Amino acid sequence: MAFRKTISQSELAQGQSDADRERHATDYSASRGGWFTAEAKPVAGQDKDSSGACRWGRR
C-alpha cells in the first residue's frame, strides 16, 4: 500500500492557468440552491456587444 502526499488547495491553484480558473469558476446562488457555473457579468463602460445590440438593460 502506498501513501499519498496531501496537496493543499493553494498548491493546486498555483498550477492552474488563468484560463482554467475562469473556465471552472462558480458562483453561489441561494435562490437556486447551490453552486452554479459563473455567468458573464457586464463590464462598466460597455453598453453593447460586438454586434452592436444592447446587452444589458434599457437603451
N, CA, C and O atoms as CSV, one atom per row, in Angstrom:
chain,resi,resn,atom,element,x,y,z
A,1,MET,N,N,0.839,-1.170,0.000
A,1,MET,CA,C,0.000,0.000,0.000
A,1,MET,C,C,0.889,1.240,0.000
A,1,MET,O,O,1.840,1.329,0.776
A,2,ALA,N,N,0.575,2.190,-0.870
A,2,ALA,CA,C,1.376,3.405,-0.987
A,2,ALA,C,C,0.673,4.561,-0.286
A,2,ALA,O,O,-0.553,4.672,-0.296
A,3,PHE,N,N,1.484,5.409,0.318
A,3,PHE,CA,C,0.929,6.592,0.962
A,3,PHE,C,C,0.964,7.760,-0.016
A,3,PHE,O,O,1.918,7.920,-0.777
A,4,ARG,N,N,-0.071,8.560,0.015
A,4,ARG,CA,C,-0.134,9.718,-0.874
A,4,ARG,C,C,0.136,10.985,-0.090
A,4,ARG,O,O,-0.233,11.100,1.079
A,5,LYS,N,N,0.781,11.928,-0.743
A,5,LYS,CA,C,1.021,13.237,-0.152
A,5,LYS,C,C,-0.253,14.067,-0.305
A,5,LYS,O,O,-0.846,14.104,-1.383
A,6,THR,N,N,-0.665,14.721,0.758
A,6,THR,CA,C,-1.820,15.594,0.691
A,6,THR,C,C,-1.417,16.903,0.028
A,6,THR,O,O,-0.417,17.516,0.403
A,7,ILE,N,N,-2.197,17.326,-0.958
A,7,ILE,CA,C,-1.923,18.566,-1.669
A,7,ILE,C,C,-2.959,19.598,-1.240
A,7,ILE,O,O,-4.161,19.341,-1.309
A,8,SER,N,N,-2.498,20.757,-0.800
A,8,SER,CA,C,-3.415,21.798,-0.350
A,8,SER,C,C,-4.092,22.462,-1.546
A,8,SER,O,O,-3.598,22.381,-2.671
A,9,GLN,N,N,-5.227,23.120,-1.296
A,9,GLN,CA,C,-5.946,23.812,-2.361
A,9,GLN,C,C,-5.113,24.938,-2.963
A,9,GLN,O,O,-5.196,25.201,-4.162
A,10,SER,N,N,-4.311,25.601,-2.135
A,10,SER,CA,C,-3.484,26.695,-2.652
A,10,SER,C,C,-2.419,26.165,-3.617
A,10,SER,O,O,-2.105,26.821,-4.610
A,11,GLU,N,N,-1.865,24.987,-3.335
A,11,GLU,CA,C,-0.895,24.386,-4.247
A,11,GLU,C,C,-1.546,24.022,-5.578
A,11,GLU,O,O,-0.956,24.215,-6.641
A,12,LEU,N,N,-2.754,23.502,-5.510
A,12,LEU,CA,C,-3.467,23.160,-6.741
A,12,LEU,C,C,-3.763,24.405,-7.562
A,12,LEU,O,O,-3.641,24.385,-8.786
A,13,ALA,N,N,-4.151,25.485,-6.900
A,13,ALA,CA,C,-4.491,26.726,-7.589
A,13,ALA,C,C,-3.270,27.324,-8.280
A,13,ALA,O,O,-3.399,27.930,-9.343
A,14,GLN,N,N,-2.094,27.162,-7.692
A,14,GLN,CA,C,-0.875,27.709,-8.294
A,14,GLN,C,C,-0.573,27.041,-9.632
A,14,GLN,O,O,0.012,27.664,-10.518
A,15,GLY,N,N,-0.965,25.784,-9.783
A,15,GLY,CA,C,-0.690,25.042,-11.008
A,15,GLY,C,C,-1.657,25.335,-12.137
A,15,GLY,O,O,-1.430,24.905,-13.268
A,16,GLN,N,N,-2.737,26.060,-11.855
A,16,GLN,CA,C,-3.730,26.351,-12.887
A,16,GLN,C,C,-3.409,27.642,-13.621
A,16,GLN,O,O,-2.883,28.590,-13.039
A,17,SER,N,N,-3.734,27.662,-14.899
A,17,SER,CA,C,-3.588,28.901,-15.664
A,17,SER,C,C,-4.825,29.768,-15.426
A,17,SER,O,O,-5.832,29.285,-14.908
A,18,ASP,N,N,-4.751,31.036,-15.800
A,18,ASP,CA,C,-5.889,31.945,-15.638
A,18,ASP,C,C,-7.095,31.468,-16.445
A,18,ASP,O,O,-8.235,31.610,-16.004
A,19,ALA,N,N,-6.844,30.909,-17.614
A,19,ALA,CA,C,-7.935,30.413,-18.460
A,19,ALA,C,C,-8.657,29.248,-17.782
A,19,ALA,O,O,-9.882,29.154,-17.844
A,20,ASP,N,N,-7.897,28.362,-17.133
A,20,ASP,CA,C,-8.510,27.241,-16.417
A,20,ASP,C,C,-9.341,27.725,-15.237
A,20,ASP,O,O,-10.438,27.220,-14.998
A,21,ARG,N,N,-8.824,28.698,-14.501
A,21,ARG,CA,C,-9.572,29.237,-13.360
A,21,ARG,C,C,-10.901,29.838,-13.809
A,21,ARG,O,O,-11.933,29.632,-13.170
A,22,GLU,N,N,-10.866,30.584,-14.914
A,22,GLU,CA,C,-12.075,31.226,-15.417
A,22,GLU,C,C,-13.071,30.188,-15.938
A,22,GLU,O,O,-14.277,30.330,-15.734
A,23,ARG,N,N,-12.579,29.161,-16.598
A,23,ARG,CA,C,-13.455,28.130,-17.164
A,23,ARG,C,C,-14.179,27.342,-16.076
A,23,ARG,O,O,-15.313,26.911,-16.283
A,24,HIS,N,N,-13.545,27.146,-14.925
A,24,HIS,CA,C,-14.124,26.356,-13.843
A,24,HIS,C,C,-14.744,27.211,-12.748
A,24,HIS,O,O,-15.072,26.696,-11.679
A,25,ALA,N,N,-14.912,28.502,-12.991
A,25,ALA,CA,C,-15.451,29.409,-11.979
A,25,ALA,C,C,-16.914,29.088,-11.684
A,25,ALA,O,O,-17.680,28.734,-12.580
A,26,THR,N,N,-17.283,29.218,-10.410
A,26,THR,CA,C,-18.666,29.015,-9.994
A,26,THR,C,C,-19.092,30.147,-9.078
A,26,THR,O,O,-18.262,30.783,-8.428
A,27,ASP,N,N,-20.398,30.391,-9.033
A,27,ASP,CA,C,-20.994,31.381,-8.144
A,27,ASP,C,C,-22.037,30.679,-7.302
A,27,ASP,O,O,-22.698,29.747,-7.761
A,28,TYR,N,N,-22.183,31.130,-6.060
A,28,TYR,CA,C,-23.200,30.562,-5.189
A,28,TYR,C,C,-24.497,31.332,-5.358
A,28,TYR,O,O,-24.501,32.563,-5.324
A,29,SER,N,N,-25.583,30.623,-5.536
A,29,SER,CA,C,-26.896,31.239,-5.666
A,29,SER,C,C,-27.833,30.581,-4.665
A,29,SER,O,O,-28.250,29.438,-4.853
A,30,ALA,N,N,-28.164,31.311,-3.595
A,30,ALA,CA,C,-29.044,30.765,-2.564
A,30,ALA,C,C,-30.437,30.503,-3.123
A,30,ALA,O,O,-31.082,29.528,-2.738
A,31,SER,N,N,-30.909,31.358,-4.023
A,31,SER,CA,C,-32.251,31.184,-4.576
A,31,SER,C,C,-32.356,29.922,-5.430
A,31,SER,O,O,-33.429,29.326,-5.531
A,32,ARG,N,N,-31.259,29.521,-6.036
A,32,ARG,CA,C,-31.252,28.303,-6.856
A,32,ARG,C,C,-30.786,27.094,-6.057
A,32,ARG,O,O,-30.941,25.956,-6.499
A,33,GLY,N,N,-30.220,27.337,-4.890
A,33,GLY,CA,C,-29.872,26.236,-4.001
A,33,GLY,C,C,-28.505,25.623,-4.197
A,33,GLY,O,O,-28.360,24.409,-4.048
A,34,GLY,N,N,-27.489,26.416,-4.526
A,34,GLY,CA,C,-26.155,25.845,-4.609
A,34,GLY,C,C,-25.207,26.607,-5.500
A,34,GLY,O,O,-25.424,27.773,-5.832
A,35,TRP,N,N,-24.134,25.906,-5.885
A,35,TRP,CA,C,-23.076,26.477,-6.723
A,35,TRP,C,C,-23.364,26.167,-8.178
A,35,TRP,O,O,-23.666,25.025,-8.524
A,36,PHE,N,N,-23.271,27.181,-9.036
A,36,PHE,CA,C,-23.529,27.018,-10.453
A,36,PHE,C,C,-22.432,27.717,-11.249
A,36,PHE,O,O,-21.725,28.580,-10.728
A,37,THR,N,N,-22.299,27.337,-12.509
A,37,THR,CA,C,-21.308,27.940,-13.387
A,37,THR,C,C,-21.510,29.449,-13.431
A,37,THR,O,O,-22.633,29.932,-13.576
A,38,ALA,N,N,-20.422,30.179,-13.304
A,38,ALA,CA,C,-20.487,31.641,-13.301
A,38,ALA,C,C,-20.958,32.153,-14.654
A,38,ALA,O,O,-20.528,31.668,-15.701
A,39,GLU,N,N,-21.844,33.136,-14.619
A,39,GLU,CA,C,-22.344,33.739,-15.850
A,39,GLU,C,C,-21.544,34.996,-16.151
A,39,GLU,O,O,-20.950,35.595,-15.254
A,40,ALA,N,N,-21.532,35.391,-17.413
A,40,ALA,CA,C,-20.815,36.596,-17.810
A,40,ALA,C,C,-21.421,37.807,-17.117
A,40,ALA,O,O,-22.642,37.958,-17.074
A,41,LYS,N,N,-20.586,38.650,-16.585
A,41,LYS,CA,C,-21.040,39.850,-15.899
A,41,LYS,C,C,-20.755,41.065,-16.772
A,41,LYS,O,O,-19.756,41.080,-17.492
A,42,PRO,N,N,-21.612,42.086,-16.724
A,42,PRO,CA,C,-21.386,43.269,-17.550
A,42,PRO,C,C,-20.114,44.012,-17.132
A,42,PRO,O,O,-19.745,44.024,-15.958
A,43,VAL,N,N,-19.462,44.620,-18.100
A,43,VAL,CA,C,-18.252,45.395,-17.850
A,43,VAL,C,C,-18.629,46.869,-17.881
A,43,VAL,O,O,-19.310,47.326,-18.799
A,44,ALA,N,N,-18.190,47.599,-16.886
A,44,ALA,CA,C,-18.515,49.023,-16.810
A,44,ALA,C,C,-18.022,49.753,-18.050
A,44,ALA,O,O,-16.892,49.549,-18.494
A,45,GLY,N,N,-18.879,50.608,-18.606
A,45,GLY,CA,C,-18.497,51.396,-19.768
A,45,GLY,C,C,-18.755,50.723,-21.099
A,45,GLY,O,O,-18.518,51.324,-22.147
A,46,GLN,N,N,-19.238,49.486,-21.085
A,46,GLN,CA,C,-19.536,48.797,-22.337
A,46,GLN,C,C,-21.022,48.474,-22.380
A,46,GLN,O,O,-21.492,47.568,-21.692
A,47,ASP,N,N,-21.760,49.230,-23.201
A,47,ASP,CA,C,-23.199,49.046,-23.293
A,47,ASP,C,C,-23.606,47.997,-24.318
A,47,ASP,O,O,-24.689,47.419,-24.219
A,48,LYS,N,N,-22.751,47.746,-25.298
A,48,LYS,CA,C,-23.151,46.890,-26.403
A,48,LYS,C,C,-22.140,45.770,-26.624
A,48,LYS,O,O,-20.970,45.887,-26.261
A,49,ASP,N,N,-22.613,44.693,-27.222
A,49,ASP,CA,C,-21.698,43.620,-27.599
A,49,ASP,C,C,-21.128,43.901,-28.989
A,49,ASP,O,O,-21.371,44.973,-29.545
A,50,SER,N,N,-20.389,42.975,-29.547
A,50,SER,CA,C,-19.708,43.210,-30.819
A,50,SER,C,C,-20.675,43.387,-31.995
A,50,SER,O,O,-20.303,43.978,-33.009
A,51,SER,N,N,-21.915,42.883,-31.876
A,51,SER,CA,C,-22.879,43.028,-32.964
A,51,SER,C,C,-23.561,44.389,-32.945
A,51,SER,O,O,-24.255,44.738,-33.900
A,52,GLY,N,N,-23.376,45.172,-31.871
A,52,GLY,CA,C,-23.992,46.476,-31.770
A,52,GLY,C,C,-25.323,46.451,-31.026
A,52,GLY,O,O,-25.910,47.506,-30.787
A,53,ALA,N,N,-25.809,45.273,-30.656
A,53,ALA,CA,C,-27.068,45.159,-29.927
A,53,ALA,C,C,-26.841,45.453,-28.446
A,53,ALA,O,O,-25.764,45.184,-27.915
A,54,CYS,N,N,-27.840,45.996,-27.791
A,54,CYS,CA,C,-27.739,46.257,-26.353
A,54,CYS,C,C,-27.753,44.922,-25.602
A,54,CYS,O,O,-28.561,44.043,-25.902
A,55,ARG,N,N,-26.865,44.782,-24.639
A,55,ARG,CA,C,-26.816,43.551,-23.866
A,55,ARG,C,C,-27.549,43.660,-22.545
A,55,ARG,O,O,-28.208,42.708,-22.128
A,56,TRP,N,N,-27.451,44.798,-21.878
A,56,TRP,CA,C,-27.961,44.907,-20.516
A,56,TRP,C,C,-28.911,46.095,-20.404
A,56,TRP,O,O,-28.572,47.211,-20.796
A,57,GLY,N,N,-30.084,45.849,-19.874
A,57,GLY,CA,C,-30.998,46.935,-19.535
A,57,GLY,C,C,-31.553,47.682,-20.727
A,57,GLY,O,O,-31.664,47.157,-21.835
A,58,ARG,N,N,-31.900,48.944,-20.454
A,58,ARG,CA,C,-32.514,49.795,-21.482
A,58,ARG,C,C,-31.469,50.432,-22.377
A,58,ARG,O,O,-30.270,50.385,-22.103
A,59,ARG,N,N,-31.960,51.033,-23.463
A,59,ARG,CA,C,-31.057,51.731,-24.384
A,59,ARG,C,C,-30.746,53.088,-23.866
A,59,ARG,O,O,-30.000,53.835,-24.500
